[in-house]
Every structure is written in C-alpha cells, then in structure tokens.
Amino acid sequence: MKQIEISPVTRIEGHAKITVQIDDAGNVADAHFHVMEIRGFEKFLEGAAVEEAPRITPRICGICQTAHHLAAAKATDEVFGLQPPETARRLRELMLLGQYIHSHSLHFYFLGAPDLVMGPESDPALRNVLGILKSKPDLAMMAIKTRKIGQEITALVGGKPISPVTAIPGGQSKGITAEERDKILSKAKEAIGLIGQGVEVAKPLFEEYSETVETLGPVETSFGALTNAGNLEFYDGPVKIMDKEGSPIHEFAASDYLDYIEEKVQPWSYLKFPYLKQIGFPEGNYRVGPLARLNVVDTVPTEIAADLFAEYKEKYGIAQNTLLYHYARLIELMYAAERSVQILEDDNITGTDIRNGLSGPLMTKEEAKESSETKRGVGMIEAPRGILIHDYETDGAGFINRANLIVATGQNNLSMDIGVRETAKEMIKGEEVSEGLKNKLEMIVRAYDPCLSCATHAIGEDSPLEVDIYDSEGRLLRKHLI
C-alpha cells in the first residue's frame, strides 16, 4: 500500500491536506480530506457575558468576521428578547453584503480563478494570484477594486473593516449619515460595473473547461439555504432543505435546527461532519453555500443578477457539479452589489431609530447571581460559504454556560471528502500521479471556499491531536500524538 499526500492544500483559508491510499495494483483504495487545525471558540465563550459575543466571535476568522459578528448579534437579540428596528436590520444586512462583495471577489479572482484562467494542469509557479496579475492585469485590478468597495461598506456600517463592532443586542450602536450614504452608494454602483466586467471574462471559462466542471468532485446531495418567500436571502428567514431532485423535504426556524441537524466525528479530521438527522449518516449528507442557495431559491430579486440566474438555471437546472460553486458565487457577487444599492437608495437607511432597549424593571446584581433561570438564543444567517449558526445558553446573570457553533464549511465537509475520494478513484489508475492531477483534487476542495479557521472550533473525543515537527528545509522529523 502506497500513500500520496498533498500537503498543504493551497489557495484555501486555513490548513488541510489530502491523502490517497493506493493498493498494490495501482488503484485507489481510499482517500480523505483532512483538516489539521484546531480552534476553541466554543470554550472561549463559556463564562463570557453574552453581550460580549458579537465582539469576541469575529476573531474566529479574518475573512468571515462580519458573518460571525451578525450571527452572534442575532443570538443575543433572542437572549434579551429584543428585535432590532427596521433601519437597524437593513444596516446589518448592508454590512453583510459588504462581506459578500469582499469575500466572493477575493475567493473567485485570487483563489479559484487561477485554475480556470491558467488551466488546471498549468505550471504551479504560474497558477496563482501572481499569475493572474501577470496574465490578466485588468481582471486583477477589477478584483482588487471590487474587494476594496466591500471592505469600505463593512467599515462604514460596522465601524471597522476587520472585526466590526456595531451590531449590539437590539440593533446597531451607530447609523450612517446622508453624506456617508451618498459616498458609499456611488461606490456600490461602481461595484456593479466592475463585477459585470468580471462576469463576462469568467463565463467563457466554464465552457472552455466544461469537461472538468462535469467530472471533478462528483457527489449528489440535498441542499440547505435560508429563504425569503422563495427569494435569495442572506440575513434572515427559515431554512429550506431540498433533496437532490429539487423537492423540498424540510423547512425550519433557527431555534429548531437541532431537530434536523446532527454532527458526527471521524478519526481523520478535526472538522465535524454535520448531516440531516432524520435521514442519518452518511445518506443525510447536504451542502450549503452559493451552489445550494441558487438551487433552493426560486428567484434572485435584483435586475442583473436575476438575468444571470435565469441563464444559469436554464443551462444547469438543479446543479450538482462542484465547480459550479464558482459560477454561483459570481451571480451572488452581482446580487450583493445590486442589493447594496437598493438598500442605500432607501432614505430610511439614514434613520436614527436603530436600537430597541430593555424595558421594565431589571434584576439587581444579587438577584441575577441567585437566579436559576437560563435563556437561549440562536442566531442564523447565510455567511458567504453557507448557513452559519450561533447557539448560546446563559445562566441567570447573563453569562454563557454553553455555546454551539455550526459553520458552513463543516456542513460541506462530507461532500469535500466524498468528492476527493471518488475523483481519485476515477482518475488514478496505476500510473504516476502528476502535479496536474493532484491540483484537480485540490480544485474540488477549493470550489467550496472552505474556511478552516471558522470550522475547527472543537475536538471530538475520538480525535487525538497530532503534532508534526519539521526542520528548516521542510523535512518531517517526527510526529507526536497528544
């Protein structure tokens, strides 16, 4: 038995590897996607005042910080029994749209596009962001400008471009002025044009590599996404689950997710494997994120993105092809910019009614300490990579005694693992494995845009900690199991 190891998997957020076990006949016996990093934010949150969660959780990840900030804020809204005013809800949605513009443009143009622009089997020295800058400088500049606009939206509404702070229990701590609105509105309109140019460059690539799109990462799954009366929705709404044929099988509110989603630990990864509880593991595998959202929703409620969505649906229908995550990401990128313009053109966005506070008598500090009352809040949004759930339980004094986070990358974990294994079995047949073929296995993982800093927030009881020690030349010296 021989093992091929691809370590690290490149152009993703975080650290992971792929291993392929090859038998004596040269065929693939097994293959896995391994997540090797550990985070402990569920434990970090225990003992913290629940209102601090929206300030703590953005530190989980430098890419997904806004999504964690808002999911935590929605959970604390529930704990305190406060619903934000409409202006605050729109400000939060706008903040999230800023993250989508930043995150989707970063991933497609700089992490995903090198495989399509340079070619899956091109020289790895060129198949990267520097290759994009050299071969397609105009495209690279469009990407940089687009991403910057997303960060500027987040900074304006969230107070900072990294780890925003303005979402608080019951609403927002600050609004925006008419002058600020006008300035960022012009930039959001600019983003629509930039994204449109990028889409026109990208669409032919899916035709050029149609065989690759059809063959890499084969997996047929159910899909899950938030919806708003059938419309594409990022900030709020129930979860709709549909089977692989496109028929709805579940719809549930955030607070009921434990009735539908279960997690399983496997020995080869520190990342858990969520699945649909009522179907079981592994048959209950489902996917989230751009591909899932465009499968689940009926309409995309902005003009240009709606046209792109109609073209996409006519060609692919209920899409199962893993690489179409990239295509779906571009459609969502356009929607995020157009939706930002819609929100900013509404004069209510500069309103001053941005927070609902507590009313009625409050407990004294002594009463709170003696109280046995527990409260629970569940916040759920669509992060760029898919459904994100923050679930907090507090004691009578408002300190967190239990936290559970289910992130998008975890929900795609089983599909990444299956996709790598099935592709390896199909493509590796007793011959030397080329760098190009190894990259095709990485492309499967890359399409999901996994964020492993977000995902690996806990360790299962059966998952030992493995420490690899390397010398200055990158040679493995020894392994330790802890």
RODO-2510 file (C-alpha; in nm, 4 decimals, decimal comma):
residues 482
     n   res          X          Y          Z
     1     m     0,0000     0,0000     0,0000
     2     k     0,1366     0,3412    -0,1007
     3     q     0,0194     0,6815     0,0183
     4     i     0,0151     1,0047    -0,1779
     5     e    -0,0088     1,3159     0,0362
     6     i    -0,0996     1,6636    -0,0854
     7     s     0,0031     1,8933     0,1963
     8     p    -0,0887     2,1658     0,2309
     9     v    -0,3941     2,2122     0,0136
    10     t    -0,3214     2,5539    -0,1335
    11     r    -0,5355     2,8610    -0,2001
    12     i    -0,7814     2,7990     0,0825
    13     e    -0,8287     2,9737     0,4174
    14     g    -0,6578     2,7518     0,6737
    15     h    -0,4541     2,4328     0,6789
    16     a    -0,5594     2,0984     0,5336
    17     k    -0,4211     1,8042     0,3411
    18     i    -0,5410     1,5276     0,1115
    19     t    -0,4214     1,1684     0,1380
    20     v    -0,4732     0,8983    -0,1226
    21     q    -0,4127     0,5309    -0,0410
    22     i    -0,3052     0,3275    -0,3458
    23     d    -0,3089    -0,0535    -0,3400
    24     d    -0,0510    -0,2859    -0,4957
    25     a    -0,2422    -0,2914    -0,8247
    26     g    -0,2089     0,0859    -0,8541
    27     n    -0,5740     0,1592    -0,7818
    28     v    -0,7112     0,3908    -0,5155
    29     a    -0,8192     0,2061    -0,2032
    30     d    -0,9267     0,5164    -0,0130
    31     a    -0,8780     0,8927     0,0006
    32     h    -0,9621     1,1628     0,2528
    33     f    -0,9683     1,5357     0,3068
    34     h    -0,8030     1,6101     0,6423
    35     v    -0,8480     1,9291     0,8430
    36     m    -0,5496     1,9649     1,0727
    37     e    -0,6023     2,2827     1,2727
    38     i    -0,7881     2,3294     1,5985
    39     r    -0,9771     2,6282     1,7347
    40     g    -1,1545     2,6548     2,0673
    41     f    -1,4048     2,9373     2,0439
    42     e    -1,6964     2,7426     2,1872
    43     k    -1,4911     2,7010     2,5049
    44     f    -1,3603     3,0580     2,4872
    45     l    -1,7184     3,1832     2,5023
    46     e    -1,8070     2,9939     2,8194
    47     g    -1,8182     3,2334     3,1122
    48     a    -1,8336     3,5449     2,8940
    49     a    -2,1178     3,7943     2,9244
    50     v    -2,3490     3,7126     2,6358
    51     e    -2,3486     4,0718     2,5084
    52     e    -1,9731     4,0325     2,4506
    53     a    -2,0249     3,7505     2,1985
    54     p    -2,0643     3,9832     1,8967
    55     r    -1,7245     4,1342     1,9846
    56     i    -1,5476     3,8055     2,0596
    57     t    -1,6627     3,5838     1,7739
    58     p    -1,5389     3,7993     1,4816
    59     r    -1,1892     3,6982     1,5958
    60     i    -1,2676     3,3430     1,4851
    61     c    -1,1713     3,4396     1,1320
    62     g    -1,0308     3,7387     0,9449
    63     i    -1,2351     3,6588     0,6329
    64     c    -1,5730     3,5686     0,7863
    65     q    -1,5669     3,8148     1,0752
    66     t    -1,8812     4,0033     0,9729
    67     a    -2,0863     3,6853     0,9452
    68     h    -1,9855     3,5771     1,2964
    69     h    -2,0500     3,9279     1,4309
    70     l    -2,4045     3,9273     1,2940
    71     a    -2,4913     3,5670     1,3832
    72     a    -2,3763     3,6401     1,7390
    73     a    -2,5781     3,9630     1,7457
    74     k    -2,8919     3,7808     1,6315
    75     a    -2,8394     3,5208     1,9048
    76     t    -2,8035     3,7917     2,1699
    77     d    -3,1171     3,9629     2,0365
    78     e    -3,3005     3,6400     2,1194
    79     v    -3,1448     3,6084     2,4644
    80     f    -3,2604     3,9596     2,5586
    81     g    -3,5926     3,9313     2,3769
    82     l    -3,5144     4,2326     2,1587
    83     q    -3,5907     4,2738     1,7897
    84     p    -3,3972     4,5455     1,6039
    85     p    -3,5881     4,8292     1,4343
    86     e    -3,6179     4,8076     1,0562
    87     t    -3,3371     5,0565     0,9924
    88     a    -3,1033     4,8514     1,2104
    89     r    -3,1989     4,5322     1,0268
    90     r    -3,1170     4,6981     0,6956
    91     l    -2,7855     4,8283     0,8287
    92     r    -2,6941     4,4783     0,9403
    93     e    -2,7909     4,3371     0,6012
    94     l    -2,5804     4,6038     0,4296
    95     m    -2,2838     4,5147     0,6499
    96     l    -2,3245     4,1502     0,5497
    97     l    -2,3482     4,2417     0,1808
    98     g    -2,0171     4,4237     0,2187
    99     q    -1,8634     4,0998     0,3385
   100     y    -2,0080     3,9107     0,0426
   101     i    -1,8546     4,1594    -0,2013
   102     h    -1,5188     4,1342    -0,0272
   103     s    -1,5198     3,7567     0,0292
   104     h    -1,6629     3,6388    -0,3036
   105     s    -1,4319     3,8625    -0,5064
   106     l    -1,1302     3,7509    -0,3037
   107     h    -1,2097     3,3852    -0,3489
   108     f    -1,3109     3,3755    -0,7121
   109     y    -1,0462     3,6011    -0,8607
   110     f    -0,7464     3,5100    -0,6460
   111     l    -0,8096     3,1603    -0,5053
   112     g    -1,0343     2,9917    -0,7619
   113     a    -0,9693     3,1695    -1,0921
   114     p    -0,6029     3,0670    -1,1366
   115     d    -0,7228     2,7107    -1,2085
   116     l    -0,9547     2,8354    -1,4835
   117     v    -0,7518     3,1242    -1,6241
   118     m    -0,4149     2,9458    -1,6248
   119     g    -0,5546     2,5927    -1,6632
   120     p    -0,5840     2,3077    -1,4094
   121     e    -0,2602     2,1428    -1,5250
   122     s    -0,0538     2,4555    -1,5859
   123     d     0,2775     2,5255    -1,4135
   124     p     0,2019     2,5717    -1,0405
   125     a     0,4576     2,8535    -1,0336
   126     l     0,2175     3,0479    -1,2589
   127     r    -0,1125     2,9052    -1,1340
   128     n    -0,1629     3,1549    -0,8530
   129     v    -0,2513     3,5157    -0,7799
   130     l     0,0780     3,6374    -0,9268
   131     g    -0,0045     3,4525    -1,2468
   132     i    -0,3387     3,6339    -1,2607
   133     l    -0,1661     3,9682    -1,2051
   134     k     0,0777     3,8944    -1,4874
   135     s    -0,1563     3,7381    -1,7443
   136     k    -0,4782     3,9303    -1,6696
   137     p    -0,3748     4,2576    -1,5018
   138     d    -0,7048     4,4297    -1,5849
   139     l    -0,9004     4,1448    -1,4257
   140     a    -0,6771     4,1577    -1,1184
   141     m    -0,7315     4,5320    -1,0786
   142     m    -1,1089     4,4879    -1,1127
   143     a    -1,0941     4,2271    -0,8370
   144     i    -0,8888     4,4492    -0,6073
   145     k    -1,1220     4,7463    -0,6590
   146     t    -1,4309     4,5307    -0,6021
   147     r    -1,2947     4,3795    -0,2838
   148     k    -1,1985     4,7254    -0,1558
   149     i    -1,5547     4,8506    -0,2034
   150     g    -1,6860     4,5574     0,0004
   151     q    -1,4476     4,6420     0,2817
   152     e    -1,5464     5,0087     0,2677
   153     i    -1,9133     4,9161     0,3084
   154     t    -1,8280     4,6973     0,6075
   155     a    -1,6106     4,9690     0,7618
   156     l    -1,8809     5,2331     0,7245
   157     v    -2,1620     5,0282     0,8754
   158     g    -1,9615     4,8054     1,1084
   159     g    -1,7199     5,0640     1,2446
   160     k    -1,4133     4,8733     1,1225
   161     p    -1,3266     4,6767     0,8063
   162     i    -1,1935     4,3885     1,0185
   163     s    -1,3890     4,2572     1,3186
   164     p    -1,6837     4,5030     1,3076
   165     v    -1,8372     4,6154     1,6364
   166     t    -2,1654     4,7992     1,5746
   167     a    -2,4212     4,5154     1,5947
   168     i    -2,5387     4,5029     1,9566
   169     p    -2,8364     4,3419     2,1335
   170     g    -3,1488     4,5021     1,9928
   171     g    -2,9946     4,6794     1,6953
   172     q    -2,6963     4,8925     1,5989
   173     s    -2,4748     5,1230     1,8055
   174     k    -2,4356     5,3699     1,5180
   175     g    -2,6148     5,4659     1,2000
   176     i    -2,4952     5,6371     0,8847
   177     t    -2,5443     5,9958     0,7719
   178     a    -2,6879     6,1080     0,4395
   179     e    -2,3404     6,2224     0,3336
   180     e    -2,1896     5,8840     0,4190
   181     r    -2,4748     5,7112     0,2377
   182     d    -2,4204     5,9134    -0,0804
   183     k    -2,0484     5,8400    -0,0829
   184     i    -2,0814     5,4642    -0,0401
   185     l    -2,3793     5,4478    -0,2787
   186     s    -2,1633     5,5733    -0,5640
   187     k    -1,9071     5,3052    -0,4833
   188     a    -2,1699     5,0308    -0,4702
   189     k    -2,2866     5,1394    -0,8152
   190     e    -1,9255     5,1264    -0,9337
   191     a    -1,9012     4,7701    -0,7997
   192     i    -2,1920     4,6617    -1,0215
   193     g    -1,9975     4,7688    -1,3302
   194     l    -1,6748     4,6074    -1,2122
   195     i    -1,8476     4,2794    -1,1319
   196     g    -2,0240     4,2807    -1,4684
   197     q    -1,6903     4,3061    -1,6475
   198     g    -1,5544     4,0189    -1,4409
   199     v    -1,8561     3,8000    -1,5153
   200     e    -1,8084     3,8488    -1,8892
   201     v    -1,4476     3,7340    -1,8581
   202     a    -1,5373     3,4367    -1,6378
   203     k    -1,8398     3,2846    -1,8130
   204     p    -1,6478     3,1534    -2,1186
   205     l    -1,4078     2,9713    -1,8857
   206     f    -1,6856     2,7387    -1,7707
   207     e    -1,7453     2,6464    -2,1346
   208     e    -1,3754     2,6006    -2,2038
   209     y    -1,3362     2,3640    -1,9090
   210     s    -1,6822     2,2069    -1,9296
   211     e    -1,5428     1,8525    -1,9048
   212     t    -1,3545     1,9449    -1,5881
   213     v    -1,6696     2,1052    -1,4464
   214     e    -1,8665     1,7876    -1,5166
   215     t    -1,6152     1,5386    -1,3764
   216     l    -1,4438     1,6857    -1,0693
   217     g    -1,5869     1,6182    -0,7245
   218     p    -1,8882     1,4077    -0,8219
   219     v    -2,1409     1,3968    -0,5396
   220     e    -2,5193     1,4155    -0,5318
   221     t    -2,6656     1,5664    -0,2172
   222     s    -2,9503     1,7522    -0,0602
   223     f    -2,9116     2,1292    -0,0206
   224     g    -2,9912     2,3797     0,2535
   225     a    -3,0335     2,7584     0,2490
   226     l    -3,2229     3,0452     0,4080
   227     t    -3,5104     3,1778     0,2003
   228     n    -3,7422     3,4760     0,1990
   229     a    -4,0638     3,3666     0,0263
   230     g    -3,8528     3,1894    -0,2353
   231     n    -3,6136     3,4823    -0,2845
   232     l    -3,2387     3,4725    -0,2358
   233     e    -3,1798     3,5928     0,1209
   234     f    -2,8615     3,6326     0,3245
   235     y    -2,9668     3,7893     0,6571
   236     d    -3,2907     3,6335     0,7786
   237     g    -3,5501     3,3655     0,7136
   238     p    -3,6238     2,9965     0,7720
   239     v    -3,4001     2,7193     0,6419
   240     k    -3,5339     2,5226     0,3485
   241     i    -3,3888     2,1782     0,2767
   242     m    -3,4411     2,0211    -0,0645
   243     d    -3,3428     1,6755    -0,1860
   244     k    -3,1126     1,6103    -0,4812
   245     e    -3,4052     1,6153    -0,7257
   246     g    -3,5111     1,9604    -0,6064
   247     s    -3,8118     1,8617    -0,3937
   248     p    -3,8495     2,0327    -0,0526
   249     i    -3,8147     1,7955     0,2423
   250     h    -3,7774     2,0270     0,5468
   251     e    -3,8328     2,3865     0,6475
   252     f    -3,7455     2,5072     0,9966
   253     a    -3,6687     2,8122     1,2089
   254     a    -3,3257     2,8823     1,3536
   255     s    -3,4265     2,7747     1,7043
   256     d    -3,5285     2,4286     1,5788
   257     y    -3,2061     2,3361     1,3985
   258     l    -3,1144     2,0629     1,6486
   259     d    -3,4236     1,8695     1,5416
   260     y    -3,2838     1,8472     1,1892
   261     i    -2,9024     1,8669     1,2019
   262     e    -2,6688     1,6235     1,3778
   263     e    -2,2869     1,6186     1,3833
   264     k    -2,0517     1,3207     1,3592
   265     v    -1,6803     1,2927     1,4360
   266     q    -1,4466     1,0951     1,2103
   267     p    -1,0907     0,9948     1,3088
   268     w    -0,9157     1,1533     1,0075
   269     s    -1,0282     1,5133     1,0647
   270     y    -1,0642     1,7710     1,3403
   271     l    -1,3624     1,9094     1,1491
   272     k    -1,7005     1,7566     1,2339
   273     f    -1,9414     1,6145     0,9755
   274     p    -2,2963     1,7561     1,0022
   275     y    -2,5802     1,5625     0,8379
   276     l    -2,9597     1,5579     0,8242
   277     k    -3,0686     1,3879     1,1451
   278     q    -3,3891     1,2309     1,0145
   279     i    -3,2093     1,0628     0,7217
   280     g    -2,8933     0,9531     0,9019
   281     f    -2,5218     0,9388     0,8248
   282     p    -2,3889     0,9407     0,5542
   283     e    -2,7110     0,9332     0,3488
   284     g    -2,8187     1,2602     0,5098
   285     n    -2,5310     1,4495     0,3522
   286     y    -2,6272     1,8006     0,2407
   287     r    -2,4484     2,1060     0,1074
   288     v    -2,4700     2,4784     0,1742
   289     g    -2,3254     2,7924     0,0170
   290     p    -2,3603     2,9551    -0,3269
   291     l    -2,4476     2,6382    -0,5198
   292     a    -2,7014     2,5332    -0,2568
   293     r    -2,8598     2,8771    -0,2341
   294     l    -2,9167     2,9013    -0,6095
   295     n    -3,0651     2,5515    -0,6084
   296     v    -3,3027     2,6221    -0,3203
   297     v    -3,4334     2,9684    -0,4132
   298     d    -3,6828     3,0426    -0,6884
   299     t    -3,5785     3,3988    -0,7653
   300     v    -3,2909     3,6428    -0,7265
   301     p    -3,4605     3,9780    -0,6620
   302     t    -3,2257     4,2210    -0,8397
   303     e    -3,2212     4,3023    -1,2096
   304     i    -2,8812     4,1962    -1,3457
   305     a    -2,8324     3,9061    -1,1047
   306     a    -3,1821     3,7807    -1,1944
   307     d    -3,0818     3,7626    -1,5619
   308     l    -2,7599     3,5794    -1,4742
   309     f    -2,9569     3,3414    -1,2509
   310     a    -3,2094     3,2657    -1,5277
   311     e    -2,9282     3,1890    -1,7731
   312     y    -2,7548     2,9679    -1,5160
   313     k    -3,0739     2,7757    -1,4279
   314     e    -3,1618     2,7209    -1,7923
   315     k    -2,8227     2,5647    -1,8546
   316     y    -2,7671     2,3664    -1,5336
   317     g    -3,1066     2,3230    -1,3617
   318     i    -3,0642     2,1727    -1,0138
   319     a    -2,6851     2,1823    -1,0262
   320     q    -2,4784     1,9145    -0,8529
   321     n    -2,1424     1,9902    -1,0211
   322     t    -1,8977     2,1022    -0,7549
   323     l    -1,7084     2,3514    -0,9725
   324     l    -2,0323     2,5394    -1,0364
   325     y    -1,9871     2,6838    -0,6876
   326     h    -1,7615     2,9333    -0,8678
   327     y    -2,0316     3,0308    -1,1178
   328     a    -2,2935     3,0645    -0,8430
   329     r    -2,0511     3,2790    -0,6444
   330     l    -2,0297     3,5291    -0,9321
   331     i    -2,4097     3,5587    -0,9506
   332     e    -2,4249     3,6220    -0,5757
   333     l    -2,1473     3,8778    -0,6063
   334     m    -2,3607     4,0743    -0,8519
   335     y    -2,6662     4,0371    -0,6290
   336     a    -2,4718     4,1668    -0,3272
   337     a    -2,3705     4,4836    -0,5110
   338     e    -2,7189     4,5432    -0,6550
   339     r    -2,8886     4,4767    -0,3226
   340     s    -2,6483     4,7200    -0,1534
   341     v    -2,7612     4,9882    -0,3976
   342     q    -3,1280     4,9072    -0,3250
   343     i    -3,0763     4,9476     0,0492
   344     l    -2,8717     5,2653     0,0154
   345     e    -3,1250     5,4293    -0,2168
   346     d    -3,3924     5,3953     0,0526
   347     d    -3,3847     5,7136     0,2635
   348     n    -3,4804     5,5115     0,5721
   349     i    -3,1245     5,3767     0,5842
   350     t    -3,0143     5,7088     0,7386
   351     g    -3,2838     5,6938     1,0062
   352     t    -3,1979     5,7314     1,3735
   353     d    -3,4269     5,4616     1,5155
   354     i    -3,1610     5,1926     1,5243
   355     r    -3,1938     5,0179     1,8614
   356     n    -3,4606     4,8728     2,0879
   357     g    -3,3549     4,8616     2,4521
   358     l    -3,4743     4,6685     2,7531
   359     s    -3,7867     4,7909     2,9283
   360     g    -3,9404     4,7195     3,2662
   361     p    -3,7663     4,6506     3,5991
   362     l    -3,4258     4,4842     3,5843
   363     m    -3,2859     4,2334     3,8314
   364     t    -3,0280     4,3556     4,0780
   365     k    -2,6803     4,2046     4,0639
   366     e    -2,7603     3,9940     4,3716
   367     e    -3,0879     3,8693     4,2208
   368     a    -2,9116     3,7802     3,8977
   369     k    -2,6458     3,5793     4,0803
   370     e    -2,9122     3,3806     4,2669
   371     s    -3,1373     3,3278     3,9649
   372     s    -3,1550     2,9750     3,8241
   373     e    -3,3251     3,0963     3,5053
   374     t    -3,1458     3,0069     3,1832
   375     k    -3,2001     3,1715     2,8488
   376     r    -3,1203     3,0582     2,4976
   377     g    -3,0634     3,2491     2,1770
   378     v    -2,9978     3,1123     1,8288
   379     g    -2,8695     3,3377     1,5529
   380     m    -2,8607     3,2100     1,1965
   381     i    -2,7530     3,3837     0,8774
   382     e    -2,6128     3,2967     0,5376
   383     a    -2,2370     3,3526     0,5539
   384     p    -2,0686     3,3662     0,2116
   385     r    -1,9816     2,9971     0,2480
   386     g    -2,3282     2,8932     0,3668
   387     i    -2,5525     2,8628     0,6718
   388     l    -2,3915     2,9832     0,9952
   389     i    -2,5496     2,9067     1,3340
   390     h    -2,4603     3,0558     1,6730
   391     d    -2,6444     2,8973     1,9676
   392     y    -2,5899     3,0365     2,3197
   393     e    -2,7357     2,9366     2,6554
   394     t    -2,6872     3,1710     2,9504
   395     d    -2,7248     3,1479     3,3250
   396     g    -2,9453     3,3807     3,5275
   397     a    -2,6785     3,6515     3,5321
   398     g    -2,6416     3,6520     3,1538
   399     f    -2,3121     3,4641     3,1304
   400     i    -2,2713     3,1993     2,8615
   401     n    -2,2650     2,8467     3,0021
   402     r    -2,2932     2,6670     2,6666
   403     a    -2,2133     2,7678     2,3096
   404     n    -2,2563     2,5712     1,9893
   405     l    -2,1371     2,6932     1,6502
   406     i    -2,2230     2,5171     1,3259
   407     v    -2,0422     2,6749     1,0348
   408     a    -2,0782     2,6418     0,6606
   409     t    -1,7513     2,4626     0,5929
   410     g    -1,8443     2,1852     0,8346
   411     q    -2,1718     2,1305     0,6525
   412     n    -1,9775     2,0808     0,3276
   413     n    -1,7142     1,8599     0,4889
   414     l    -1,8602     1,5230     0,3924
   415     s    -1,9076     1,6360     0,0325
   416     m    -1,5461     1,7515     0,0094
   417     d    -1,4307     1,4173     0,1480
   418     i    -1,6501     1,2128    -0,0882
   419     g    -1,5614     1,4307    -0,3861
   420     v    -1,1887     1,3850    -0,3320
   421     r    -1,2253     1,0085    -0,2872
   422     e    -1,4483     0,9477    -0,5895
   423     t    -1,2391     1,1660    -0,8188
   424     a    -0,9184     0,9961    -0,7060
   425     k    -1,0697     0,6530    -0,7737
   426     e    -1,1782     0,7615    -1,1205
   427     m    -0,8570     0,9348    -1,2272
   428     i    -0,5768     0,7367    -1,0638
   429     k    -0,5322     0,4045    -1,2427
   430     g    -0,1936     0,2523    -1,1792
   431     e     0,0134     0,5331    -1,3205
   432     e     0,2310     0,8073    -1,1764
   433     v     0,0222     1,0850    -1,0281
   434     s     0,1079     1,4151    -1,1969
   435     e     0,1099     1,7566    -1,0323
   436     g    -0,1839     1,8493    -1,2543
   437     l    -0,3890     1,5572    -1,1261
   438     k    -0,3028     1,6472    -0,7679
   439     n    -0,4207     2,0003    -0,8370
   440     k    -0,7517     1,8676    -0,9681
   441     l    -0,8081     1,7048    -0,6294
   442     e    -0,7292     2,0379    -0,4644
   443     m    -0,9708     2,2135    -0,7021
   444     i    -1,2560     2,0103    -0,5548
   445     v    -1,1834     2,1423    -0,2069
   446     r    -1,1094     2,4912    -0,3362
   447     a    -1,4503     2,5196    -0,5062
   448     y    -1,6247     2,5098    -0,1671
   449     d    -1,4085     2,8006    -0,0455
   450     p    -1,3572     2,6261     0,2898
   451     c    -1,2725     2,8471     0,5849
   452     l    -1,0999     2,6182     0,8300
   453     s    -1,0358     2,8852     1,0931
   454     c    -1,4137     2,9080     1,1292
   455     a    -1,4778     2,5382     1,1040
   456     t    -1,2399     2,3741     1,3502
   457     h    -1,3777     2,5141     1,6725
   458     a    -1,3864     2,1893     1,8728
   459     i    -1,2233     1,8476     1,9019
   460     g    -1,4160     1,5242     1,9148
   461     e    -1,3412     1,2767     2,1920
   462     d    -1,2013     1,0260     1,9424
   463     s    -0,9754     1,2759     1,7627
   464     p    -0,6190     1,2883     1,9033
   465     l    -0,4040     1,5964     1,8473
   466     e    -0,1208     1,5237     1,6030
   467     v     0,1855     1,7495     1,6032
   468     d     0,4265     1,7323     1,3066
   469     i     0,7791     1,8695     1,3572
   470     y     0,9745     1,9860     1,0502
   471     d     1,3314     2,1101     1,0055
   472     s     1,4244     2,4373     0,8335
   473     e     1,4210     2,2622     0,4945
   474     g     1,0641     2,1421     0,5392
   475     r     1,1588     1,7779     0,6084
   476     l     0,9369     1,5899     0,8530
   477     l     1,1452     1,4951     1,1564
   478     r     0,8883     1,3252     1,3773
   479     k     0,5229     1,3055     1,4724
   480     h     0,3656     1,3301     1,8159
   481     l     0,0179     1,2194     1,9163
   482     i    -0,1228     1,4073     2,2161
***
